Amino acid sequence: MLKVFSTRAGSRLERSRQWLAFTGADRVEIDDDREASIRGSDFGAVRLCQASLGRHRIGQSPRIDREAEEAALKFFFQEEGSARLRQHGREIEISPGQWCALRKDLPYEFEAPGHSRQLTITLPCETLAAPRPGFQWWGTPRSYRSGAVQVLHATASAAVMTGADLTRYESEAIGGQVVQLLELALRAGDSALPPDMKERRRAAALDFIERNLADPALGVPLIAHALGCSSRTLHKLFEGEANTVARIIWNRRLDRCRSELTDPAFATRSITEIAHYWGFSDSQHFSRAFKARFGRTPRECRALAVLH
C-alpha cells in the first residue's frame, strides 16, 4: 500500500516531531521552514521511498524491539541537493546524480545542508546473490546517469509514483525486477577500468544540466561554454542515444514538474507556477507535453496524488 506523508507545522520543532513520529527515526532535526514529504511502499521484500526535505539531520539506529535486526542494505539515489552520510566513522558525500549504500541495520546519520530529495531502495542483504561487494564498494559514490543503474533508478522512481495503482501481485513482481536490476548494476560496476574521456565529459554535461534546470538560458551553448568545448563536440557526446541534449533537458524539466506536482510540500504552489519555474512559459503547451510523457495531464497527476 502506498503511503504518502507531508508535514504541516508552524515551527521547525513541530515539523521535526511529525517526521520522527511517521518515520520512526531516532533523531530528526529539520532546520528550515520548508515542509517535508515522503511517499513509498513495499514491493515484496523491497521498500521504495522518495523523500523531499529542506536542511535537516537524521540519526537512525537498529530497532531495539527485536533481538537481532535483519541485515539489510539501504541504497540512496541523490536526485536533488547534496548530502552527507556517516557510518562506522566514515563520511560519504553524495551529489545529484550519484548513489551509494549503507547497512540499514547498523547506526548511521544523514545530513543535508539544504533542500534535497532522495530515492531509496531498502532490502534484506540475503535478497542479493552472493558474493556481494564489501562496505568499501557500497560507500563509494557512483553516477546513476547511465547504464543498468540508470534503468534501475528510473524503474524504482516510476514504481513509487504509480504504486497506488498496482495490485499486490504487480508490486511483488516489480520488486523482483528491482532486485534483478540492482544485481545487474552491481555486476556492471565491478569493472576497475576508468571511464574514458568521452564518458567523463558526458557525465559532466548531465551533471551541469541537472544543477541548472531552472535556468531559462540552459541550452547547448551554455553547456558547451561551461565544459569548455564547442556545441558540435557536445552533440557528439550524445551521438547514438535516444535523446538529444535538448530532449534530455526537456524530459528532466518535465520530471521535476511531475515530482513537485505529486509532492505534498508543493500543494500550495499552482500548476502554472511550477511549470514556469522549470522553464515552461506556455501552459497549454506544457500540459500537452506533460500528458505525452506521463499519460496524464498535470491536473490529473496532482489529483491522483492527493487521493492517495
C-alpha positions as a Python dict, from the first residue, in 0.01 Angstrom:
ca = {
    (1, 'M'): (0, 0, 0),
    (2, 'L'): (140, 339, -100),
    (3, 'K'): (196, 571, 195),
    (4, 'V'): (217, 948, 147),
    (5, 'F'): (301, 1190, 426),
    (6, 'S'): (373, 1561, 446),
    (7, 'T'): (447, 1777, 747),
    (8, 'R'): (205, 2055, 825),
    (9, 'A'): (352, 2260, 1107),
    (10, 'G'): (408, 2616, 1218),
    (11, 'S'): (752, 2553, 1366),
    (12, 'R'): (1066, 2359, 1285),
    (13, 'L'): (1042, 2169, 1612),
    (14, 'E'): (688, 2051, 1540),
    (15, 'R'): (785, 1963, 1184),
    (16, 'S'): (1070, 1751, 1317),
    (17, 'R'): (839, 1580, 1568),
    (18, 'Q'): (590, 1493, 1295),
    (19, 'W'): (863, 1343, 1078),
    (20, 'L'): (1001, 1146, 1372),
    (21, 'A'): (658, 1005, 1456),
    (22, 'F'): (588, 898, 1097),
    (23, 'T'): (928, 750, 1006),
    (24, 'G'): (1035, 605, 1340),
    (25, 'A'): (1382, 759, 1316),
    (26, 'D'): (1576, 805, 1640),
    (27, 'R'): (1673, 1169, 1590),
    (28, 'V'): (1533, 1423, 1345),
    (29, 'E'): (1618, 1791, 1317),
    (30, 'I'): (1456, 1984, 1033),
    (31, 'D'): (1637, 2315, 1026),
    (32, 'D'): (1445, 2537, 782),
    (33, 'D'): (1086, 2633, 705),
    (34, 'R'): (1027, 2405, 409),
    (35, 'E'): (761, 2137, 455),
    (36, 'A'): (892, 1782, 427),
    (37, 'S'): (725, 1495, 243),
    (38, 'I'): (772, 1125, 179),
    (39, 'R'): (600, 864, -34),
    (40, 'G'): (678, 496, -50),
    (41, 'S'): (560, 140, -45),
    (42, 'D'): (675, -219, -8),
    (43, 'F'): (725, -414, -330),
    (44, 'G'): (761, -763, -195),
    (45, 'A'): (1086, -769, 7),
    (46, 'V'): (1191, -434, -141),
    (47, 'R'): (1092, -99, 9),
    (48, 'L'): (1098, 205, -221),
    (49, 'C'): (1069, 559, -88),
    (50, 'Q'): (1116, 913, -213),
    (51, 'A'): (1174, 1185, 45),
    (52, 'S'): (1190, 1562, -4),
    (53, 'L'): (1316, 1784, 280),
    (54, 'G'): (1488, 2113, 345),
    (55, 'R'): (1802, 2140, 557),
    (56, 'H'): (1796, 1851, 803),
    (57, 'R'): (1979, 1587, 1004),
    (58, 'I'): (1855, 1236, 1074),
    (59, 'G'): (2001, 971, 1304),
    (60, 'Q'): (1895, 609, 1269),
    (61, 'S'): (1978, 308, 1486),
    (62, 'P'): (1864, -56, 1470),
    (63, 'R'): (1525, -127, 1620),
    (64, 'I'): (1557, -222, 1986),
    (65, 'D'): (1230, -417, 1995),
    (66, 'R'): (1394, -709, 1814),
    (67, 'E'): (1676, -927, 1942),
    (68, 'A'): (1856, -922, 1610),
    (69, 'E'): (1780, -672, 1337),
    (70, 'E'): (1779, -839, 996),
    (71, 'A'): (2088, -746, 795),
    (72, 'A'): (1969, -501, 531),
    (73, 'L'): (2103, -256, 275),
    (74, 'K'): (1969, 90, 201),
    (75, 'F'): (2061, 244, -135),
    (76, 'F'): (2049, 623, -163),
    (77, 'F'): (1993, 788, -501),
    (78, 'Q'): (2051, 1161, -462),
    (79, 'E'): (1810, 1333, -701),
    (80, 'E'): (1838, 1692, -580),
    (81, 'G'): (2076, 1872, -347),
    (82, 'S'): (2378, 1722, -174),
    (83, 'A'): (2403, 1509, 139),
    (84, 'R'): (2648, 1353, 381),
    (85, 'L'): (2609, 1004, 524),
    (86, 'R'): (2808, 873, 820),
    (87, 'Q'): (2854, 516, 936),
    (88, 'H'): (3137, 339, 1120),
    (89, 'G'): (3335, 662, 1142),
    (90, 'R'): (3328, 712, 766),
    (91, 'E'): (3169, 1007, 590),
    (92, 'I'): (3025, 981, 241),
    (93, 'E'): (2930, 1285, 35),
    (94, 'I'): (2686, 1238, -250),
    (95, 'S'): (2579, 1492, -511),
    (96, 'P'): (2282, 1498, -750),
    (97, 'G'): (2306, 1205, -990),
    (98, 'Q'): (2506, 986, -751),
    (99, 'W'): (2418, 680, -548),
    (100, 'C'): (2571, 474, -267),
    (101, 'A'): (2454, 235, 4),
    (102, 'L'): (2473, 179, 381),
    (103, 'R'): (2385, -104, 614),
    (104, 'K'): (2032, -26, 729),
    (105, 'D'): (2062, -244, 1040),
    (106, 'L'): (2363, -51, 1174),
    (107, 'P'): (2361, 305, 1315),
    (108, 'Y'): (2402, 583, 1057),
    (109, 'E'): (2346, 955, 1017),
    (110, 'F'): (2216, 1151, 721),
    (111, 'E'): (2266, 1525, 685),
    (112, 'A'): (2164, 1765, 407),
    (113, 'P'): (2291, 2127, 413),
    (114, 'G'): (1997, 2248, 203),
    (115, 'H'): (1694, 2122, 13),
    (116, 'S'): (1741, 1766, -101),
    (117, 'R'): (1543, 1480, -250),
    (118, 'Q'): (1641, 1115, -233),
    (119, 'L'): (1505, 793, -373),
    (120, 'T'): (1590, 498, -150),
    (121, 'I'): (1580, 123, -205),
    (122, 'T'): (1589, -93, 108),
    (123, 'L'): (1609, -471, 107),
    (124, 'P'): (1748, -761, 313),
    (125, 'C'): (2111, -842, 235),
    (126, 'E'): (2020, -1204, 165),
    (127, 'T'): (1797, -1088, -122),
    (128, 'L'): (2107, -1014, -331),
    (129, 'A'): (2300, -1309, -466),
    (130, 'A'): (2639, -1377, -307),
    (131, 'P'): (2919, -1287, -328),
    (132, 'R'): (2829, -926, -252),
    (133, 'P'): (3061, -622, -252),
    (134, 'G'): (3202, -506, 79),
    (135, 'F'): (3143, -180, 263),
    (136, 'Q'): (3419, -1, 73),
    (137, 'W'): (3228, -63, -251),
    (138, 'W'): (2889, 34, -110),
    (139, 'G'): (3026, 353, 43),
    (140, 'T'): (3178, 487, -279),
    (141, 'P'): (2950, 738, -459),
    (142, 'R'): (2883, 645, -820),
    (143, 'S'): (2684, 802, -1101),
    (144, 'Y'): (2343, 662, -1188),
    (145, 'R'): (2318, 863, -1511),
    (146, 'S'): (2399, 577, -1748),
    (147, 'G'): (2390, 201, -1793),
    (148, 'A'): (2197, -54, -1590),
    (149, 'V'): (2185, 165, -1280),
    (150, 'Q'): (2007, 437, -1479),
    (151, 'V'): (1737, 183, -1568),
    (152, 'L'): (1725, 76, -1202),
    (153, 'H'): (1668, 432, -1084),
    (154, 'A'): (1404, 501, -1350),
    (155, 'T'): (1219, 180, -1262),
    (156, 'A'): (1223, 246, -888),
    (157, 'S'): (1115, 608, -939),
    (158, 'A'): (824, 509, -1164),
    (159, 'A'): (718, 240, -916),
    (160, 'V'): (700, 492, -630),
    (161, 'M'): (496, 731, -843),
    (162, 'T'): (242, 469, -956),
    (163, 'G'): (241, 234, -656),
    (164, 'A'): (-117, 318, -564),
    (165, 'D'): (-244, 178, -894),
    (166, 'L'): (-72, -161, -861),
    (167, 'T'): (-211, -490, -734),
    (168, 'R'): (-18, -689, -474),
    (169, 'Y'): (94, -933, -742),
    (170, 'E'): (219, -650, -963),
    (171, 'S'): (402, -487, -672),
    (172, 'E'): (580, -809, -579),
    (173, 'A'): (673, -872, -942),
    (174, 'I'): (817, -520, -973),
    (175, 'G'): (1012, -575, -651),
    (176, 'G'): (1166, -883, -808),
    (177, 'Q'): (1260, -682, -1115),
    (178, 'V'): (1422, -414, -897),
    (179, 'V'): (1638, -682, -731),
    (180, 'Q'): (1744, -818, -1071),
    (181, 'L'): (1828, -469, -1198),
    (182, 'L'): (2024, -398, -880),
    (183, 'E'): (2229, -715, -925),
    (184, 'L'): (2289, -619, -1287),
    (185, 'A'): (2401, -272, -1181),
    (186, 'L'): (2636, -416, -921),
    (187, 'R'): (2795, -651, -1174),
    (188, 'A'): (2834, -367, -1423),
    (189, 'G'): (3004, -160, -1154),
    (190, 'D'): (3267, -423, -1082),
    (191, 'S'): (3486, -309, -1369),
    (192, 'A'): (3810, -148, -1249),
    (193, 'L'): (3864, 30, -1579),
    (194, 'P'): (3836, 409, -1550),
    (195, 'P'): (3578, 576, -1774),
    (196, 'D'): (3713, 717, -2097),
    (197, 'M'): (3727, 1091, -2160),
    (198, 'K'): (3405, 1091, -2362),
    (199, 'E'): (3213, 932, -2076),
    (200, 'R'): (3365, 1175, -1826),
    (201, 'R'): (3261, 1474, -2035),
    (202, 'R'): (2917, 1327, -2095),
    (203, 'A'): (2872, 1278, -1720),
    (204, 'A'): (2987, 1636, -1662),
    (205, 'A'): (2731, 1762, -1914),
    (206, 'L'): (2450, 1569, -1744),
    (207, 'D'): (2557, 1698, -1405),
    (208, 'F'): (2559, 2057, -1534),
    (209, 'I'): (2210, 2009, -1680),
    (210, 'E'): (2081, 1871, -1351),
    (211, 'R'): (2222, 2161, -1149),
    (212, 'N'): (2091, 2429, -1385),
    (213, 'L'): (1749, 2301, -1495),
    (214, 'A'): (1571, 2610, -1364),
    (215, 'D'): (1796, 2846, -1562),
    (216, 'P'): (1598, 2980, -1864),
    (217, 'A'): (1926, 3012, -2056),
    (218, 'L'): (2009, 2642, -2020),
    (219, 'G'): (2084, 2501, -2364),
    (220, 'V'): (2362, 2368, -2582),
    (221, 'P'): (2563, 2697, -2599),
    (222, 'L'): (2561, 2744, -2221),
    (223, 'I'): (2654, 2379, -2150),
    (224, 'A'): (2930, 2380, -2413),
    (225, 'H'): (3074, 2701, -2266),
    (226, 'A'): (3070, 2553, -1915),
    (227, 'L'): (3250, 2239, -2036),
    (228, 'G'): (3497, 2435, -2247),
    (229, 'C'): (3402, 2266, -2572),
    (230, 'S'): (3219, 2351, -2893),
    (231, 'S'): (2848, 2287, -2949),
    (232, 'R'): (2940, 2031, -3212),
    (233, 'T'): (3158, 1841, -2962),
    (234, 'L'): (2877, 1847, -2707),
    (235, 'H'): (2631, 1698, -2957),
    (236, 'K'): (2880, 1423, -3043),
    (237, 'L'): (2894, 1318, -2678),
    (238, 'F'): (2533, 1201, -2713),
    (239, 'E'): (2550, 1052, -3062),
    (240, 'G'): (2372, 719, -3093),
    (241, 'E'): (2147, 779, -2792),
    (242, 'A'): (1770, 801, -2795),
    (243, 'N'): (1762, 1163, -2678),
    (244, 'T'): (1940, 1477, -2791),
    (245, 'V'): (2076, 1729, -2541),
    (246, 'A'): (1765, 1946, -2588),
    (247, 'R'): (1535, 1648, -2532),
    (248, 'I'): (1724, 1548, -2217),
    (249, 'I'): (1671, 1899, -2077),
    (250, 'W'): (1303, 1890, -2178),
    (251, 'N'): (1242, 1549, -2018),
    (252, 'R'): (1425, 1633, -1697),
    (253, 'R'): (1222, 1952, -1658),
    (254, 'L'): (902, 1755, -1706),
    (255, 'D'): (1027, 1504, -1447),
    (256, 'R'): (1087, 1786, -1199),
    (257, 'C'): (738, 1924, -1265),
    (258, 'R'): (578, 1586, -1201),
    (259, 'S'): (782, 1544, -884),
    (260, 'E'): (661, 1877, -744),
    (261, 'L'): (302, 1824, -858),
    (262, 'T'): (286, 1498, -660),
    (263, 'D'): (483, 1632, -362),
    (264, 'P'): (250, 1749, -79),
    (265, 'A'): (513, 2006, 18),
    (266, 'F'): (426, 2195, -304),
    (267, 'A'): (48, 2170, -264),
    (268, 'T'): (10, 2547, -231),
    (269, 'R'): (202, 2617, -550),
    (270, 'S'): (-13, 2629, -864),
    (271, 'I'): (48, 2415, -1171),
    (272, 'T'): (133, 2728, -1370),
    (273, 'E'): (387, 2842, -1110),
    (274, 'I'): (560, 2504, -1113),
    (275, 'A'): (566, 2493, -1493),
    (276, 'H'): (705, 2845, -1522),
    (277, 'Y'): (973, 2779, -1262),
    (278, 'W'): (1103, 2486, -1466),
    (279, 'G'): (1110, 2677, -1793),
    (280, 'F'): (766, 2622, -1950),
    (281, 'S'): (617, 2959, -2045),
    (282, 'D'): (312, 2827, -2235),
    (283, 'S'): (68, 2647, -2001),
    (284, 'Q'): (-121, 2468, -2279),
    (285, 'H'): (197, 2353, -2447),
    (286, 'F'): (326, 2231, -2110),
    (287, 'S'): (5, 2038, -2044),
    (288, 'R'): (24, 1862, -2382),
    (289, 'A'): (392, 1776, -2336),
    (290, 'F'): (326, 1651, -1982),
    (291, 'K'): (45, 1420, -2095),
    (292, 'A'): (252, 1290, -2386),
    (293, 'R'): (530, 1192, -2144),
    (294, 'F'): (331, 1062, -1847),
    (295, 'G'): (-11, 967, -1989),
    (296, 'R'): (-196, 1212, -1764),
    (297, 'T'): (-246, 1588, -1762),
    (298, 'P'): (-74, 1785, -1484),
    (299, 'R'): (-411, 1838, -1315),
    (300, 'E'): (-494, 1467, -1327),
    (301, 'C'): (-149, 1381, -1193),
    (302, 'R'): (-187, 1616, -898),
    (303, 'A'): (-543, 1499, -824),
    (304, 'L'): (-434, 1135, -823),
    (305, 'A'): (-151, 1211, -582),
    (306, 'V'): (-393, 1388, -346),
    (307, 'L'): (-631, 1092, -349),
    (308, 'H'): (-355, 856, -242),
}
